[in-house]
C-alpha cells in the first residue's frame, strides 16, 4: 500500500483511525525498545549469577563478587548488592536485608519500565475504535435522515462499513499490545523469582556475615 492509498484509508476512518494509527506505531516502538532493554539487562541470562551464588555458598565470597562485578544483568546486580550488604561490618542482618530489598525494588522497576504505557494502549485502543464507530454511525444515520425517501441503502452500508473500520483497527492494536504486555510481565516475574531465590541463598549461607 503506497502512501496515498494509506492516507486515503486513514481518512475514511476519520480522526479516531489516525489516533489508532499513531498508537500502533507507538506500540511497535515500545515493544522493540522493551526487548532491547531486557536484552541489555540480561533478563534471559542467569547462569553467571547462579554460578556466583554457588561459589558464595561454598565459602568463596571473593571469587563470587569478582565474577559478578563486571556484569550488568539484573540478577547479577542484585546478587552482588546482597553479598556486599551481607558482609558490611556496620550492618546487622535486618539492615542488610532491608537494603537488598530496596535495591531489588529499584531493579524490578527497571524491568517493568514501559509496561504501564503498553497497558494503557491495550485499554484505550479499543475504546477509541468504538468511539470512532459510534461517531461514524451517527454521521451515517444523519445522512440517511437528510436524504429522506430517496435514501440509497448502499450509501448507508458504505457509511457503516467505514465506521466499523475504527473498531477493527482498535482491536488490531490492542491484541498485540496485550500479548506483549503479558509476555513482558512474565519475564519480569521470572526475574523477580530468581532474584528472591539468589538473595535467600546468600543470606541463609552460614558464613555470610563473615565472608568473603
N, C-alpha and C positions, 0 to 999 in steps of 0.2 A: 504494500500500500504506500503510494507516494504521499508527500506532504500535503498536496492539495486535497486528495481524497480523504486523508486523515482529518484535516481541518474541517472539511465538509461533514464528515461523520460526527465529529465532536459538536459542531454547530447544530446538528439535528437533535442532539440530546439536550441542548441548552446549557446554561451556566453550571447546573449540577454535574453534567458529564465532564465539563472542563475541570471542575474541582476533583472529581474522582480520578481523572487522568493524572492530575498533579499528585494525588495521593498514591497512585500506582507507581509513579517514578520515585517518590519518597520511600515507599515500601521496599522497592528493589534496592535502593541505595542503603537503607538501614540494614537489610539482610546481608548484603555484601560487606558492609562495614563491620557488622557484628561477627560474621565468620572470620574476618581478618583479625579483629581484636581477640577473639577466642584462640586463634592460632598463635598470636603473639604471646598470649599469657599461658600457653601450654595447657589448655583446657582438656585436651585429649592425651596428654602425656604425663604419667605419674610414676614411671619406673624408677627414675632417679631419686625421687622423694622416698619411695618405698625402700630403696637400697640404703639411703642415708639413715632412715629411721631404724633399719635393721642393724646398721653399724652402731648407732646410738644404744640400742638395746643390748649390744654385745660389749658395751663399755668403751667403744671407740668414738668418743664425742668429738675429738679434734678432727678426725677423718670425716665424720658426718657433716660437721659445719663447713669444712673446707669443700666438700662435694656440693653443698647447697649454695654457697656464697655467690658463685657466678651465675646461678640460674635465676631466671625471671618469671618462672611459672607461678601461678597462684599457690599451688600446693607447696612448692619449694620455699616460697617466701614465708608462708605460714609456719612450716616446719622449722625453718631457721629462726624465726621470731620466738617460737615455743622453746627451742633449745637455749637460746640466749636468755630468755626470761627464766627458764628453769635453773640456770646456773648463775643468775645475777646475785651477788653476795648481799645486796641491800634489800632483797625482796624475800618474803615468805612464799609459800605455795599459793596462798589465796591471791596475793598481789600478782604473782606470775601468771596465774590462770586468767585473772581479770584483764591483764594487759594483752595476753594472747587472744582473748575473746574480742577485745577492742580491735585488734589488727585483723582478725578473721572477719568481723563485720565490714570493715573497710574493703577488704579484698572481695567479699561477696557482693558488695555494692558495685564494685568494678565489673564483676562477672555478669551482673544483671543490668548494667547500664544499657540504655536504649530499648529495654523491653516495655517500659511504660508507653513509649511512642508507638510501638507495634500494637500494643493492646488498645490504645486509643484509635488507631486506624482501623483495626478489626471491628471496633464498636461503631464508629461513626460512618464508615464507608457504606454499609447497607442502609443506614438511616438517611444519608444524603441521597442515595439512589432512590429510596422510597419517596423522599420529598420531591425529587425531580419528577417521579412518575405521577404523583398527586397533582403537581402543578401542570404537567403535561395533559393529564386527563381533564383538569378544569378548563384548560385552553381548548381542548378538543370538543368538549361539550358546549362551550360558549360559541365556538364556530358552528356547531350543529344547530344551536338555538338561533343564531343570526341568519342562517341560511333558510330557515322556515320550512315550507313544504318542498322546496327544491333541494333538500339535503341529499347529498350523494353518500351512500354507505361506504364506498371505497375511500372517500376523504376522511371519514370518521375512523375507519380501520387504520389508515395510514397514520393519523394523529396518535391513536392508541399505541400502535407499534413503536413509534418514535418515543413516546412517553415511557414505555416499558424498557427501553434501552438503558436508562439510568439504573433501574433496579438490577438488571443483569450485570451491568458494569460494577455496581457497588458490591455485589456478591463475589464477582470475579476478583476484586481486590481484597475483600475481607477473608476469603478462604485461604489463600496462600499466606496472608499476614497471620491468621490464627494458627496455621500449621507451623510456621516459622517460630512463632511465639512459644508454642508448646514444646517444640524441639529445643529451643534455647533455654527454656526453663528446666527441662530435664537434664541438660548439660550442666547448668548451674547447680541443680540439686545433687548431681553426681559429684561435682567438685566439692560441694559443701560436705557431703558424707565422707569423702576421702580426707578432707581437712580435719574434720572432727575425729576421725579414726587416727590420723597421724598425731594430733595433739594429745589424744588419750594415751596412745602408746608411749609418747615422750614423757608425759607427766607421771605415768604409772611405772616407769622403769625405776628399780630400786636405787640406782646410783645417781639419779637425775640431779639431786641437789649437790652432788659432789663432782659432777662432770664439768668440763671434759677432762 
